Amino acid sequence: LLLDKTGTITYGNRRASAFVHLDGVRHEDLVRAAALSSLADPTPEGVSIVELAERECGALDRDGSGDIVPFTAQTRMSGLDLPDGSRIRKGAGSAIIAWLEHGDEPLPPSLVAQLDAQVERISQSGGTPLVVATKDGTGARNLLGVVHLKDVVKEGLPAKFAELREMGIRTVMITGDNPLTAAAIAKEAGV
């Protein structure tokens, strides 16, 4: 039995479950940047980032100032450009690194290694890592951390898959997710 992951095995609405700041970054700075870049994001992911941020740090200023930068498949990131010239982006790790390094010198290898370790840890747990970074009005670059998005396996499915196996029916999950995330969700679901 071939089953698609998103919406069939999982609910399909990834939700923010944690903010993971990098060394030297204040947790509140990561939470605020992630939330500000998500205020105009109507997706379940964006809404859940704002909800988690408000649970952790209180109500956000929702004045709506700034220019929204929508997600595109080409950029693989979205964000907000603020009136003071600072910019916030959230998205795929490689896209955020390329945005931070564009026209500038490379980021410190130790910082990139720390980010890579967090991205891999989140992926191996079945989550989706969403990297957050900023540039201020002077161009100073700040790699802040990662939002852990979790796609939840539907309740009762692992037991149902076990019943199918007892009847001799093999279940196979198909997905376009990265291999680490796919393997973790398959393990959790029992497929």
N, C-alpha and C positions, 0 to 999 in steps of 0.2 A: 504494500500500500504506500504510494508516494504522496507525501503531504507537504504543502508549502508551509514555511515557518511563520511568516508574518501574517497574522490574522487567523490562522488555522491552529497552529500549535501555541502561538503566543497571542496576546491581545492585540499586538500591533501598534499600540500607542506607547512608545518608549517614554519613560518618565524619569526626571532627574531624581537620583537617589543620594548623591553626595557631591560636594565640591572638594577637590583635592588640590591644595595650593602647593606650589614648588617652594623649596628652601629659600628663605629670605623674603618671601611674599606674605603680607598680612592676609589672613583668611578672609577678612571683611572686604579687602580690595578685590579679591577674586570674585566673591559673592556679588558685590555691587556691580562690577563690570559685566558679569554673566547676566545678571538681572536686567541692567540697563539695555544691553544688546538684545534682550528678549521681550521687552515691553510691547513692541509692535509685532511680535511673532505670534500669529494665531494658531500655530500648530500645537498638538498636544505636548510636544517636547518643549516648545517655548513657554507655554502656559505653566508647565510643571517646574521649569527653572525659576520663574517668578514666584510661584507658590512656595517652593523650597527656600528661596532666598528670604522671603518675608517671614517664614517660620523661624529661620536661623537668625535674622538680623533686624526684624521689624519692618514696618511699612516703608515702601519706597516712594520717593518723590516722582510722581507721574505727570510732570508738567509737559511732557511730549516734545521738549525742545530737542533739536537735532535732526539730521537727515538720515532716514532709514536706508540701510544698504541691504537689499533683499538677497536671499540665497539664490545662487544659480549653480547649475551643474558644472559650468566652466570654472567658476572661482572656488566652489566647494566651501564657501563661508558666507556669513552674513554679519551684520553689525549696525553700528550707529556712528555717525560723524557729528560731533558736538560743536556748538557755536564757538567754543574757545580754541578750536583747531585740533583737539584731541580726537582720536579714532579708536573704537573698540571693535574687535572682530572675534567671532567664535566659529569654529568649523573643524574640518579634518586637519590633523596634525601637520601633514606635509604642506598643505595649503597655507596654514598659519605661519609656518617656518619660512616658506617662500615669500610671504607678504612682509614679514619682519626683516628679512635679509635683502629685499629688493633695493638695489642701489647702495646698500650699506655693507659693512664687513660682516662676515659670518658671526653667528651667535657663539658664545663660548661652548666648546664641545661638552664640558661637564654639565651645562644647563640642558643641552639637547639630549644627552644621555639620561639625565634625570627625568625629562619629559617622556622619552621613549620607554623608560621602565614603567612609568605610571600608565601610559597608553597600553602597553602590553599586559600589565596586570589587570586593567579594566576589561580588555578584550578577552583575556583568558577566563574571566569570571562570567562571561556571557554578556557583558555590557558593551555599550558603544561610547568611546571617548570623544568628547567635544572639547577641543583646546580653545583657551581664551587668552587673548593678548591685547595690548594697547600700544598706541603711539601717541605721545603728547604733541602739543603745538610746535615744539622745537624739533620733533622727530625722534625723541628719546624712545627706545623700544623696551617694552616690558612683557615678558612671557610670564603669565600669572599662574596658570595651572589648567586643570581639566575638570569638566563636568562629567560625572558618571551617569549615563543614561541607561536605564535597565528596561528591557522588554520582558514582560512577565509571562511565564508559562501558564496556560489556562488551568484552573483548578480541576483536579481529577483525571487529567490526561495521562500522567505517568501510570496510574493504575489501569486505565483503559488500554494503554499500549501493552502492559504486562498481560492482560487478558487476551489480547489479540495474539501475542507470542505463544501463549498456552494453546491457542487454537491452530498454531502453525502459520500464522500470518506475520510476515516480516514488515515492519514499518520503517520507512526511509524518509528523512526530512530533506527537502530541497530548498535552497536559499541563495540569494546573491550576496549575503553577508560575508565579511572577511572570515577566513578559515578558523581563526582562534575563537571568535564570537560564536560561529556556527557550531563548533565542537562543544563549547560549554553549554549552549542551549540544548543541543542534542543529548548531552549527558544528563542535564537536569530533567528533560522531558522523558528520557528513557527510550529514545529512538536510535 
